[in-house]
Amino acid sequence: MTAENLKPRPGLRKMAKNLVPATPSGEMVLAAGVDGLLSEIRAEWRSKALIERVKNILRVDPSSACQRLLNAAIHDLRDKIIIAGVDVAGQAASIYKLPSVTKAEDVYEYSISHTLDLAYRMGLLSRPDWRRLKRAYDIRKDLEHEDDQYEAGVEDCVYVFRTCIEIVLSKDPITPVRVVDIKDIVESPTRALPSPEIVDEFEKVPDLRQVELDKFLISTSRNSAKPDIIRQNAIEALRALRPAIKRAPQAELGQYVQDLLQRQPIDLADAKIGSAAGVTPYLRQARVREFFQDFHRRMLRIGDDWAGYGEHGKLLDDFEDVGGLEFCPAEVRGSIVLWMVKCYIGEPGGYGRGINRPVFYSNTAAPRVEKIFRDSPATIAEDVEHAGNDKYVKAAIRDKHIARRLERLRDLVSPEVDGG
C-alpha cells in the first residue's frame, strides 16, 4: 500500500464524523422529538449553524448541547433587550434595582440571571416564561458542575430545549414603536389614526414603553396650545391603542391623569381623554360621579322632547366620547337611562305637519340611543325596566305606537332567545 493510499480522504472524514457513536442518553433525547423543536428556531440562528452544531454534540454529549442552546437563547434575549430600547432597559434596571444600563454594552455584560430578570421587568417575558427560563438556567448550572456520576437526564434536556426554543429562539424580536412614530401620526394636518401594524407593535412593547407613549398622547391632547386637529388625533390614537394596553400600564396612567387633575373637577375634555385611554375607573370615583351628575343636568336643560333634536346629536356624541354607560356610576346611571328612554319613545303624533307620523321623536337622538343601549345591554337591563315603570313612561305607552318603541329598547338589552 502506497503512502498515497494512506492519506485520509475528505469523504472518509465526513463518514467518520457521522459514525461517531451516540450515547444512550443522546439517542433517547433524539427519540423524544427534539429534532422537531430545532426546526422551529428562527432562520437568523440557522445561518449561524447553531442547529447543526447542537445536533452533532447532542448525539454524544447531551449536557453540552443543552448548555450551548441556553447560551444562544440568552444571547438572543440580550439582543432583543437592545432592540426594545436601551432607554426602556435603563428605566427598568433603575426601578427594579438591577445593574445600571446606559448603553448597549452594559446589557451584554449582564449575567444570565440578571438578563432574565431585566427581560421580565421590561415585559419581554411573561412571569410563567421567566420562571421556566430560570428553571432551565438551574439545570444548566447543574450540568456545568456534573462529574462522572451525573449525566443530564432525558427530561432535563427536553425541558431545556423546549423552553429555550419555544420562548426565545423561535420568536422574532419586538420592533419597538417610538414616540416619534406616534408624534408623526398625531401631528398630521388631517384626521389620522395609528395603523393596525402600529397597534400590534404597541401591544408587544414593554410596559414602560406603553406608559411613555400614552403619556405623550395624554399630554398632547391636554395641550391647549396645540391645534384642535392635533389634540383630536391624540385622543383618537389613545382610543385606538386602548385595547392593546396591558393592565399595569393602564393603572399607572390612571394615577398619572389623576395627578394632572390634582383637586380640579373633571371637565368634558379630561373625561374624553380618560375614556379614550381607558383610565376612568382609576380616577377618584367621587369626581367621576360628580361629572356624570353634571352631564345629567345638561341633559335635563336640553330636554328629552323631540323639538331638541338640534342639540341631541352633540349631546349624545359627547356622552359616548366620555365612556357612555360603561363608565357611568350606578348612582346616576338610572336617571340617564330614563332620560334616554323618554327621548327615544317620543310622544303621540298625528297632528300639524306630522299628521301622517304616529310618533314624534328626535331623529338625531334615536339611532344614538340604540347604539348606546346595544353597547351595554347587561349593564342597563335593570335600569331600562325601572324606566318602564316611570309614571310618565307608563302614561305614554298607552299609545300602541309608543309602546312598540319601548319594546324595541327592551329587545336591545334583553338576552337573545335561543330558538333551538
C-alpha positions as CSV (number, residue, x, y, z in Angstrom):
1,M,0.0,0.0,0.0
2,T,1.4,3.3,-1.0
3,A,1.6,6.5,1.1
4,E,-1.0,8.0,-1.2
5,N,-3.4,5.3,-0.2
6,L,-2.9,6.1,3.5
7,K,-3.9,9.8,3.2
8,P,-7.4,10.5,4.7
9,R,-9.9,11.4,2.0
10,P,-12.5,14.2,2.6
11,G,-15.4,11.8,2.0
12,L,-14.0,9.3,4.6
13,R,-13.5,12.2,7.1
14,K,-17.2,13.1,6.7
15,M,-18.2,9.5,7.0
16,A,-16.1,9.1,10.2
17,K,-17.8,12.2,11.7
18,N,-21.2,10.7,11.1
19,L,-20.1,7.3,12.5
20,V,-19.3,8.8,16.0
21,P,-21.3,6.6,18.3
22,A,-24.2,8.2,20.0
23,T,-24.5,7.8,23.8
24,P,-27.7,6.0,25.1
25,S,-28.9,9.3,26.6
26,G,-28.3,11.1,23.3
27,E,-30.3,8.5,21.4
28,M,-33.1,8.9,23.9
29,V,-33.1,12.7,23.7
30,L,-33.3,12.5,19.9
31,A,-36.1,9.9,20.2
32,A,-38.0,12.4,22.4
33,G,-38.5,14.7,19.4
34,V,-36.0,17.5,19.9
35,D,-35.2,17.4,16.2
36,G,-38.7,18.8,15.5
37,L,-38.1,21.6,18.1
38,L,-34.8,22.5,16.5
39,S,-36.6,23.1,13.2
40,E,-38.6,25.9,14.9
41,I,-35.5,28.0,15.5
42,R,-35.5,31.3,13.5
43,A,-33.6,31.5,10.3
44,E,-31.2,34.0,11.8
45,W,-29.8,31.4,14.1
46,R,-29.8,28.7,11.4
47,S,-27.5,30.8,9.4
48,K,-25.0,30.7,12.3
49,A,-25.0,26.9,12.1
50,L,-26.4,26.6,15.6
51,I,-28.7,23.8,14.7
52,E,-26.0,21.7,13.0
53,R,-23.6,22.2,15.9
54,V,-26.2,21.3,18.5
55,K,-27.3,18.2,16.6
56,N,-23.7,17.0,16.3
57,I,-23.0,17.5,20.0
58,L,-26.4,16.1,21.1
59,R,-25.6,12.6,19.8
60,V,-22.6,12.2,22.0
61,D,-22.9,14.8,24.8
62,P,-26.5,16.0,25.6
63,S,-25.3,18.1,28.5
64,S,-23.1,20.2,26.4
65,A,-25.9,20.6,23.8
66,C,-28.2,21.9,26.5
67,Q,-25.6,24.4,27.6
68,R,-24.9,25.6,24.1
69,L,-28.6,26.1,23.3
70,L,-29.2,28.0,26.5
71,N,-26.2,30.3,25.8
72,A,-27.7,31.0,22.4
73,A,-31.1,31.8,24.0
74,I,-29.5,34.3,26.5
75,H,-27.5,36.0,23.7
76,D,-30.7,36.3,21.7
77,L,-32.5,37.7,24.7
78,R,-29.8,40.3,25.2
79,D,-30.2,41.4,21.5
80,K,-34.0,41.7,22.0
81,I,-33.5,43.9,25.0
82,I,-31.3,46.2,23.0
83,I,-33.8,46.3,20.1
84,A,-36.7,47.0,22.5
85,G,-34.8,50.1,23.7
86,V,-31.8,50.9,25.9
87,D,-33.8,53.7,27.4
88,V,-36.5,51.3,28.5
89,A,-33.9,48.8,29.7
90,G,-32.3,51.6,31.8
91,Q,-35.6,52.6,33.3
92,A,-36.4,49.0,34.2
93,A,-33.0,48.4,35.7
94,S,-33.3,51.6,37.8
95,I,-36.8,50.8,39.1
96,Y,-36.0,47.2,40.0
97,K,-32.5,47.8,41.3
98,L,-30.6,45.8,38.6
99,P,-27.2,46.8,37.4
100,S,-27.2,50.2,35.6
101,V,-27.9,50.2,31.8
102,T,-26.9,53.3,29.9
103,K,-25.6,51.8,26.7
104,A,-25.9,48.5,24.8
105,E,-22.6,47.2,26.1
106,D,-24.0,47.2,29.6
107,V,-26.6,44.7,28.6
108,Y,-24.1,42.4,27.0
109,E,-22.2,42.4,30.3
110,Y,-25.2,41.3,32.3
111,S,-25.1,37.9,33.9
112,I,-27.6,35.2,32.8
113,S,-29.7,35.7,35.9
114,H,-29.8,39.5,35.5
115,T,-30.6,39.2,31.8
116,L,-33.6,37.0,32.6
117,D,-34.7,39.4,35.3
118,L,-34.3,42.5,33.1
119,A,-36.2,40.9,30.2
120,Y,-39.0,40.1,32.6
121,R,-39.2,43.5,34.1
122,M,-39.2,45.1,30.7
123,G,-42.2,42.9,29.7
124,L,-40.3,40.9,27.1
125,L,-41.0,37.8,29.2
126,S,-44.2,36.8,31.0
127,R,-43.9,35.7,34.5
128,P,-44.5,32.0,33.6
129,D,-41.9,32.2,30.8
130,W,-39.4,33.9,33.1
131,R,-39.9,31.1,35.7
132,R,-39.4,28.4,33.0
133,L,-36.2,30.0,31.8
134,K,-35.0,30.3,35.4
135,R,-35.5,26.6,35.8
136,A,-33.6,25.9,32.6
137,Y,-30.8,28.0,33.9
138,D,-30.7,26.0,37.1
139,I,-30.5,22.8,35.0
140,R,-27.6,24.3,33.0
141,K,-25.7,25.2,36.3
142,D,-26.1,21.6,37.4
143,L,-24.7,20.4,34.1
144,E,-21.7,22.7,34.3
145,H,-20.7,21.1,37.6
146,E,-21.5,17.5,36.7
147,D,-19.0,14.8,37.4
148,D,-18.6,11.2,36.1
149,Q,-21.6,10.1,38.3
150,Y,-24.0,12.6,36.8
151,E,-25.4,12.8,33.3
152,A,-28.1,15.0,32.0
153,G,-31.4,13.2,32.2
154,V,-33.6,13.0,29.1
155,E,-36.3,15.0,30.8
156,D,-33.7,17.7,31.6
157,C,-32.5,18.0,28.0
158,V,-36.0,18.1,26.6
159,Y,-37.0,20.7,29.1
160,V,-34.1,23.0,28.3
161,F,-34.6,22.5,24.5
162,R,-38.4,23.1,24.6
163,T,-38.0,26.2,26.9
164,C,-35.2,27.9,25.0
165,I,-36.8,27.4,21.6
166,E,-40.4,28.0,22.4
167,I,-39.9,31.1,24.5
168,V,-36.8,32.7,22.9
169,L,-35.2,31.2,19.8
170,S,-38.4,30.8,17.8
171,K,-39.7,34.3,18.5
172,D,-38.9,37.3,16.4
173,P,-37.6,40.5,18.2
174,I,-40.1,43.1,19.0
175,T,-40.0,46.1,16.7
176,P,-40.5,48.9,19.1
177,V,-42.9,51.7,18.3
178,R,-41.3,55.0,19.4
179,V,-42.7,58.4,20.5
180,V,-41.5,59.9,17.2
181,D,-43.7,57.4,15.3
182,I,-46.8,58.4,17.3
183,K,-45.8,62.1,17.0
184,D,-45.7,61.8,13.2
185,I,-49.3,60.4,13.2
186,V,-51.0,62.9,15.6
187,E,-49.3,65.9,14.1
188,S,-50.8,65.2,10.7
189,P,-52.7,68.3,9.4
190,T,-55.7,66.0,8.7
191,R,-57.5,63.3,10.7
192,A,-55.1,60.3,11.2
193,L,-55.1,57.1,13.2
194,P,-52.4,54.6,14.1
195,S,-52.2,51.8,11.6
196,P,-53.0,48.2,12.6
197,E,-49.3,47.5,12.4
198,I,-48.6,50.3,15.0
199,V,-51.3,48.9,17.3
200,D,-49.8,45.4,17.0
201,E,-46.4,46.7,17.8
202,F,-47.7,48.7,20.7
203,E,-49.3,45.6,22.2
204,K,-45.9,43.8,22.2
205,V,-43.7,46.6,23.6
206,P,-42.6,46.6,27.2
207,D,-44.9,48.1,29.8
208,L,-42.6,51.1,30.3
209,R,-42.8,52.0,26.6
210,Q,-46.6,51.7,26.6
211,V,-46.7,54.2,29.5
212,E,-44.3,56.5,27.8
213,L,-46.3,56.5,24.5
214,D,-49.7,57.1,26.2
215,K,-48.3,59.8,28.5
216,F,-47.1,61.6,25.3
217,L,-50.6,61.3,23.8
218,I,-52.3,62.4,27.0
219,S,-50.0,65.4,27.3
220,T,-50.6,66.4,23.7
221,S,-54.4,66.0,24.0
222,R,-54.4,68.3,27.0
223,N,-52.2,71.0,25.5
224,S,-54.4,73.9,24.7
225,A,-51.6,75.5,22.6
226,K,-51.9,72.7,20.1
227,P,-54.3,73.0,17.1
228,D,-57.6,71.2,17.6
229,I,-56.8,68.7,14.9
230,I,-53.7,67.5,16.7
231,R,-55.4,67.3,20.0
232,Q,-58.2,65.3,18.4
233,N,-55.8,63.0,16.7
234,A,-54.1,62.4,20.0
235,I,-57.4,61.4,21.6
236,E,-58.3,59.1,18.7
237,A,-54.8,57.5,19.0
238,L,-55.4,56.8,22.7
239,R,-58.7,55.2,21.8
240,A,-57.1,53.1,19.0
241,L,-54.4,51.9,21.4
242,R,-56.6,51.2,24.3
243,P,-57.5,47.6,23.5
244,A,-53.8,46.8,23.3
245,I,-52.6,48.3,26.6
246,K,-51.9,46.0,29.5
247,R,-53.4,46.4,32.9
248,A,-50.4,47.5,34.8
249,P,-49.5,50.4,32.4
250,Q,-53.2,51.4,32.4
251,A,-53.3,51.6,36.2
252,E,-50.1,53.7,36.1
253,L,-51.6,56.0,33.5
254,G,-54.7,56.4,35.7
255,Q,-52.6,57.7,38.5
256,Y,-50.8,60.0,36.1
257,V,-54.1,61.5,34.9
258,Q,-55.3,61.8,38.5
259,D,-52.1,63.7,39.4
260,L,-52.6,66.0,36.4
261,L,-56.1,66.8,37.6
262,Q,-55.0,67.5,41.1
263,R,-58.0,68.7,43.0
264,Q,-59.8,70.1,40.0
265,P,-63.2,68.8,38.9
266,I,-63.2,66.6,35.8
267,D,-64.3,68.6,32.8
268,L,-65.6,67.4,29.5
269,A,-62.1,67.4,27.8
270,D,-60.4,65.4,30.5
271,A,-63.4,63.0,30.7
272,K,-62.9,62.3,27.0
273,I,-59.2,61.7,27.5
274,G,-59.8,59.4,30.4
275,S,-62.3,57.4,28.5
276,A,-60.1,57.2,25.4
277,A,-57.1,55.9,27.5
278,G,-59.4,53.6,29.5
279,V,-58.3,55.1,32.8
280,T,-61.6,56.5,34.1
281,P,-62.0,53.5,36.5
282,Y,-58.7,54.5,38.1
283,L,-59.7,58.1,38.8
284,R,-61.3,59.2,42.1
285,Q,-64.8,57.9,41.7
286,A,-66.4,60.7,43.7
287,R,-65.2,63.1,41.0
288,V,-66.3,60.8,38.2
289,R,-69.8,60.7,39.8
290,E,-69.9,64.5,40.0
291,F,-69.0,64.7,36.4
292,F,-71.8,62.4,35.3
293,Q,-74.3,64.2,37.6
294,D,-73.4,67.4,35.8
295,F,-73.8,65.7,32.5
296,H,-77.3,64.6,33.5
297,R,-78.2,68.1,34.4
298,R,-77.0,69.2,30.9
299,M,-79.4,66.6,29.5
300,L,-82.3,68.0,31.6
301,R,-81.5,71.5,30.4
302,I,-81.7,70.4,26.7
303,G,-84.7,68.3,27.4
304,D,-85.9,64.9,26.1
305,D,-88.6,66.5,23.9
306,W,-88.3,65.8,20.1
307,A,-88.0,69.5,19.5
308,G,-84.5,69.4,21.0
309,Y,-83.2,67.3,18.1
310,G,-80.9,70.0,17.0
311,E,-78.8,69.6,20.3
312,H,-79.3,65.9,20.9
313,G,-76.7,64.8,18.4
314,K,-73.7,66.6,20.0
315,L,-75.1,65.8,23.5
316,L,-75.1,62.1,22.9
317,D,-71.9,62.1,20.9
318,D,-70.2,63.7,23.9
319,F,-71.8,61.1,26.2
320,E,-70.3,58.3,24.1
321,D,-66.9,60.1,24.0
322,V,-66.7,60.2,27.8
323,G,-67.3,56.4,28.0
324,G,-71.1,56.4,28.0
325,L,-72.8,53.9,30.2
326,E,-69.6,51.8,30.5
327,F,-68.1,54.3,33.0
328,C,-71.3,55.9,34.3
329,P,-71.6,55.2,38.1
330,A,-74.7,53.3,39.1
331,E,-75.9,56.2,41.3
332,V,-76.6,58.4,38.3
333,R,-76.9,55.8,35.5
334,G,-80.6,55.1,36.1
335,S,-81.5,58.8,35.7
336,I,-79.6,59.0,32.5
337,V,-81.2,55.8,31.1
338,L,-84.6,57.2,32.0
339,W,-83.8,60.4,30.0
340,M,-82.8,58.4,27.0
341,V,-85.9,56.2,27.2
342,K,-88.2,59.2,27.3
343,C,-86.2,60.8,24.5
344,Y,-86.4,57.7,22.4
345,I,-90.1,56.7,22.8
346,G,-91.3,60.3,21.9
347,E,-94.9,61.5,22.1
348,P,-98.0,60.8,20.1
349,G,-98.1,62.3,16.6
350,G,-100.9,62.7,14.1
351,Y,-101.2,66.5,14.1
352,G,-99.8,69.5,12.4
353,R,-97.2,68.9,9.7
354,G,-96.6,65.4,11.1
355,I,-100.2,64.3,10.6
356,N,-99.1,61.1,8.9
357,R,-96.4,60.4,11.6
358,P,-97.8,58.3,14.5
359,V,-94.9,59.3,16.9
360,F,-92.9,62.4,17.2
361,Y,-89.3,61.6,18.4
362,S,-85.8,63.0,18.0
363,N,-84.4,61.7,14.7
364,T,-80.9,62.6,15.8
365,A,-81.2,61.0,19.3
366,A,-82.9,57.7,18.3
367,P,-80.0,56.0,16.5
368,R,-77.5,57.1,19.1
369,V,-79.7,55.8,22.0
370,E,-80.0,52.5,20.2
371,K,-76.2,52.2,19.8
372,I,-75.6,53.2,23.4
373,F,-78.1,50.6,24.7
374,R,-76.7,47.9,22.3
375,D,-73.2,48.5,23.6
376,S,-74.1,48.0,27.3
377,P,-77.0,45.5,27.5
378,A,-76.1,43.6,30.6
379,T,-75.2,46.8,32.5
380,I,-78.5,48.6,31.9
381,A,-81.2,45.9,31.5
382,E,-82.5,46.6,35.1
383,D,-82.3,50.3,34.6
384,V,-84.5,50.0,31.4
385,E,-87.1,48.0,33.3
386,H,-87.2,50.7,36.1
387,A,-87.6,53.4,33.4
388,G,-90.6,51.4,32.1
389,N,-92.2,51.9,35.5
390,D,-91.8,55.7,35.5
391,K,-95.2,57.4,35.7
392,Y,-94.5,59.5,32.6
393,V,-93.4,56.4,30.6
394,K,-96.4,54.3,31.8
395,A,-98.8,57.0,30.7
396,A,-97.0,57.4,27.3
397,I,-97.1,53.7,26.4
398,R,-100.8,53.6,26.5
399,D,-100.4,54.6,22.9
400,K,-99.6,51.4,21.0
401,H,-97.0,53.1,18.7
402,I,-95.0,54.4,21.6
403,A,-95.3,51.1,23.4
404,R,-93.7,49.4,20.4
405,R,-90.8,51.8,20.7
406,L,-90.2,50.9,24.3
407,E,-90.3,47.2,23.5
408,R,-87.7,47.9,20.8
409,L,-85.4,49.3,23.5
410,R,-86.1,46.3,25.8
411,D,-85.2,43.9,23.0
412,L,-81.8,45.7,22.6
413,V,-80.9,45.0,26.2
414,S,-82.5,41.5,26.6
415,P,-80.5,38.3,26.2
416,E,-81.2,36.7,22.9
417,V,-83.6,33.8,23.0
418,D,-82.2,30.6,21.7
419,G,-84.5,29.3,19.1
420,G,-83.0,25.8,19.1
